[in-house]
Amino acid sequence: MISDYVDSHFHFIEMQKRNPNAVNDLQSAFQAGLSAALEIGTDHLHMKERCILKKNIPGIYLSFGFSPHWVTQPDWETTARTELAGWAQDERIHALGETGLDFYWNYGTSEEQQKLFLLHLQAALEFNLPVIIHSRNADKLLTSMLGEFRGKIRGVLHCFGSDKQAAEKILDLGLFISFAGNITYNNAQNLCDALQAVPLARLLVETDAPFLSPVPFRGTPNHPNLITNTYDFIAKQKKIAIQDLIDQVRDNFFTMLDKSPGVL
């Protein structure tokens, strides 16, 4: 039986919207072998519920941040500055994000998205926290902005969705790359090619729950219980034993957080 696997990225608030009993899915995942999971923020509006989740389920780590959608909100910059400065100093927060650039949905303007992303990168540098990065249709500008922080910050490009060349640029910046359940889809050969460029020591695995359920659960709400399907697929692609992959990803996860396993 496999054990001690991690989910480097999931969204409890979004899971709850689709399943009022989502906390039961989390608890069952930990009982089945999940050892740690990073619950991801996209704004400041549900921090009370998220902190309660962390308190009640050992093994939950929290990130705090504003995803690109936040630039559509009134007075977005003032709120982001204030909340980031506060939560980045809270001992319950282990990472900043998710944040980044999303030009698929075209939230606000490019300049606004860049300003919001930069706020997180600066906070990550100031408070020595890893940054959880989102990128969609923004590879060139994203890597350019990250290049200004080369060697100064740590973090991960989550739910990788581009090609091998983009992966190599992210690796050159010293960041981790995380793959989600969509790598298991029939139309994901570009992700499989990119995976081969990612050394095991720089690899993370995530659900992005409740999104992107792996095959054979595609089209249904995702949850951390399903991450073993993604681990199994990646292990076969990498031609290694699944437990060896799990052990390496777990080490990578805590290296990114700069924490020892079990230290919450």
Secondary structure, DSSP 4 states (H G I P E B T S, - for coil): ----EEEEEE-HHHHHHH-TTHHHHHHHHHHHTEEEEEEPPSSSTTHHHHHHHHHHSTTEEEEE---GGGGGSTTHHHHHHHHHHHHTT-TTEEEEEEEEEETTTT-S-HHHHHHHHHHHHHHHHHHT--EEEEEES-HHHHHHHHHTTTTT--EEE-S--S-HHHHHHHHHTT-EEEE-GGGGSTT-HHHHHHHHTS-GGGEEE---BTS-PPTTSTTS---GGGHHHHHHHHHHHHTS-HHHHHHHHHHHHHHHHT--TT--
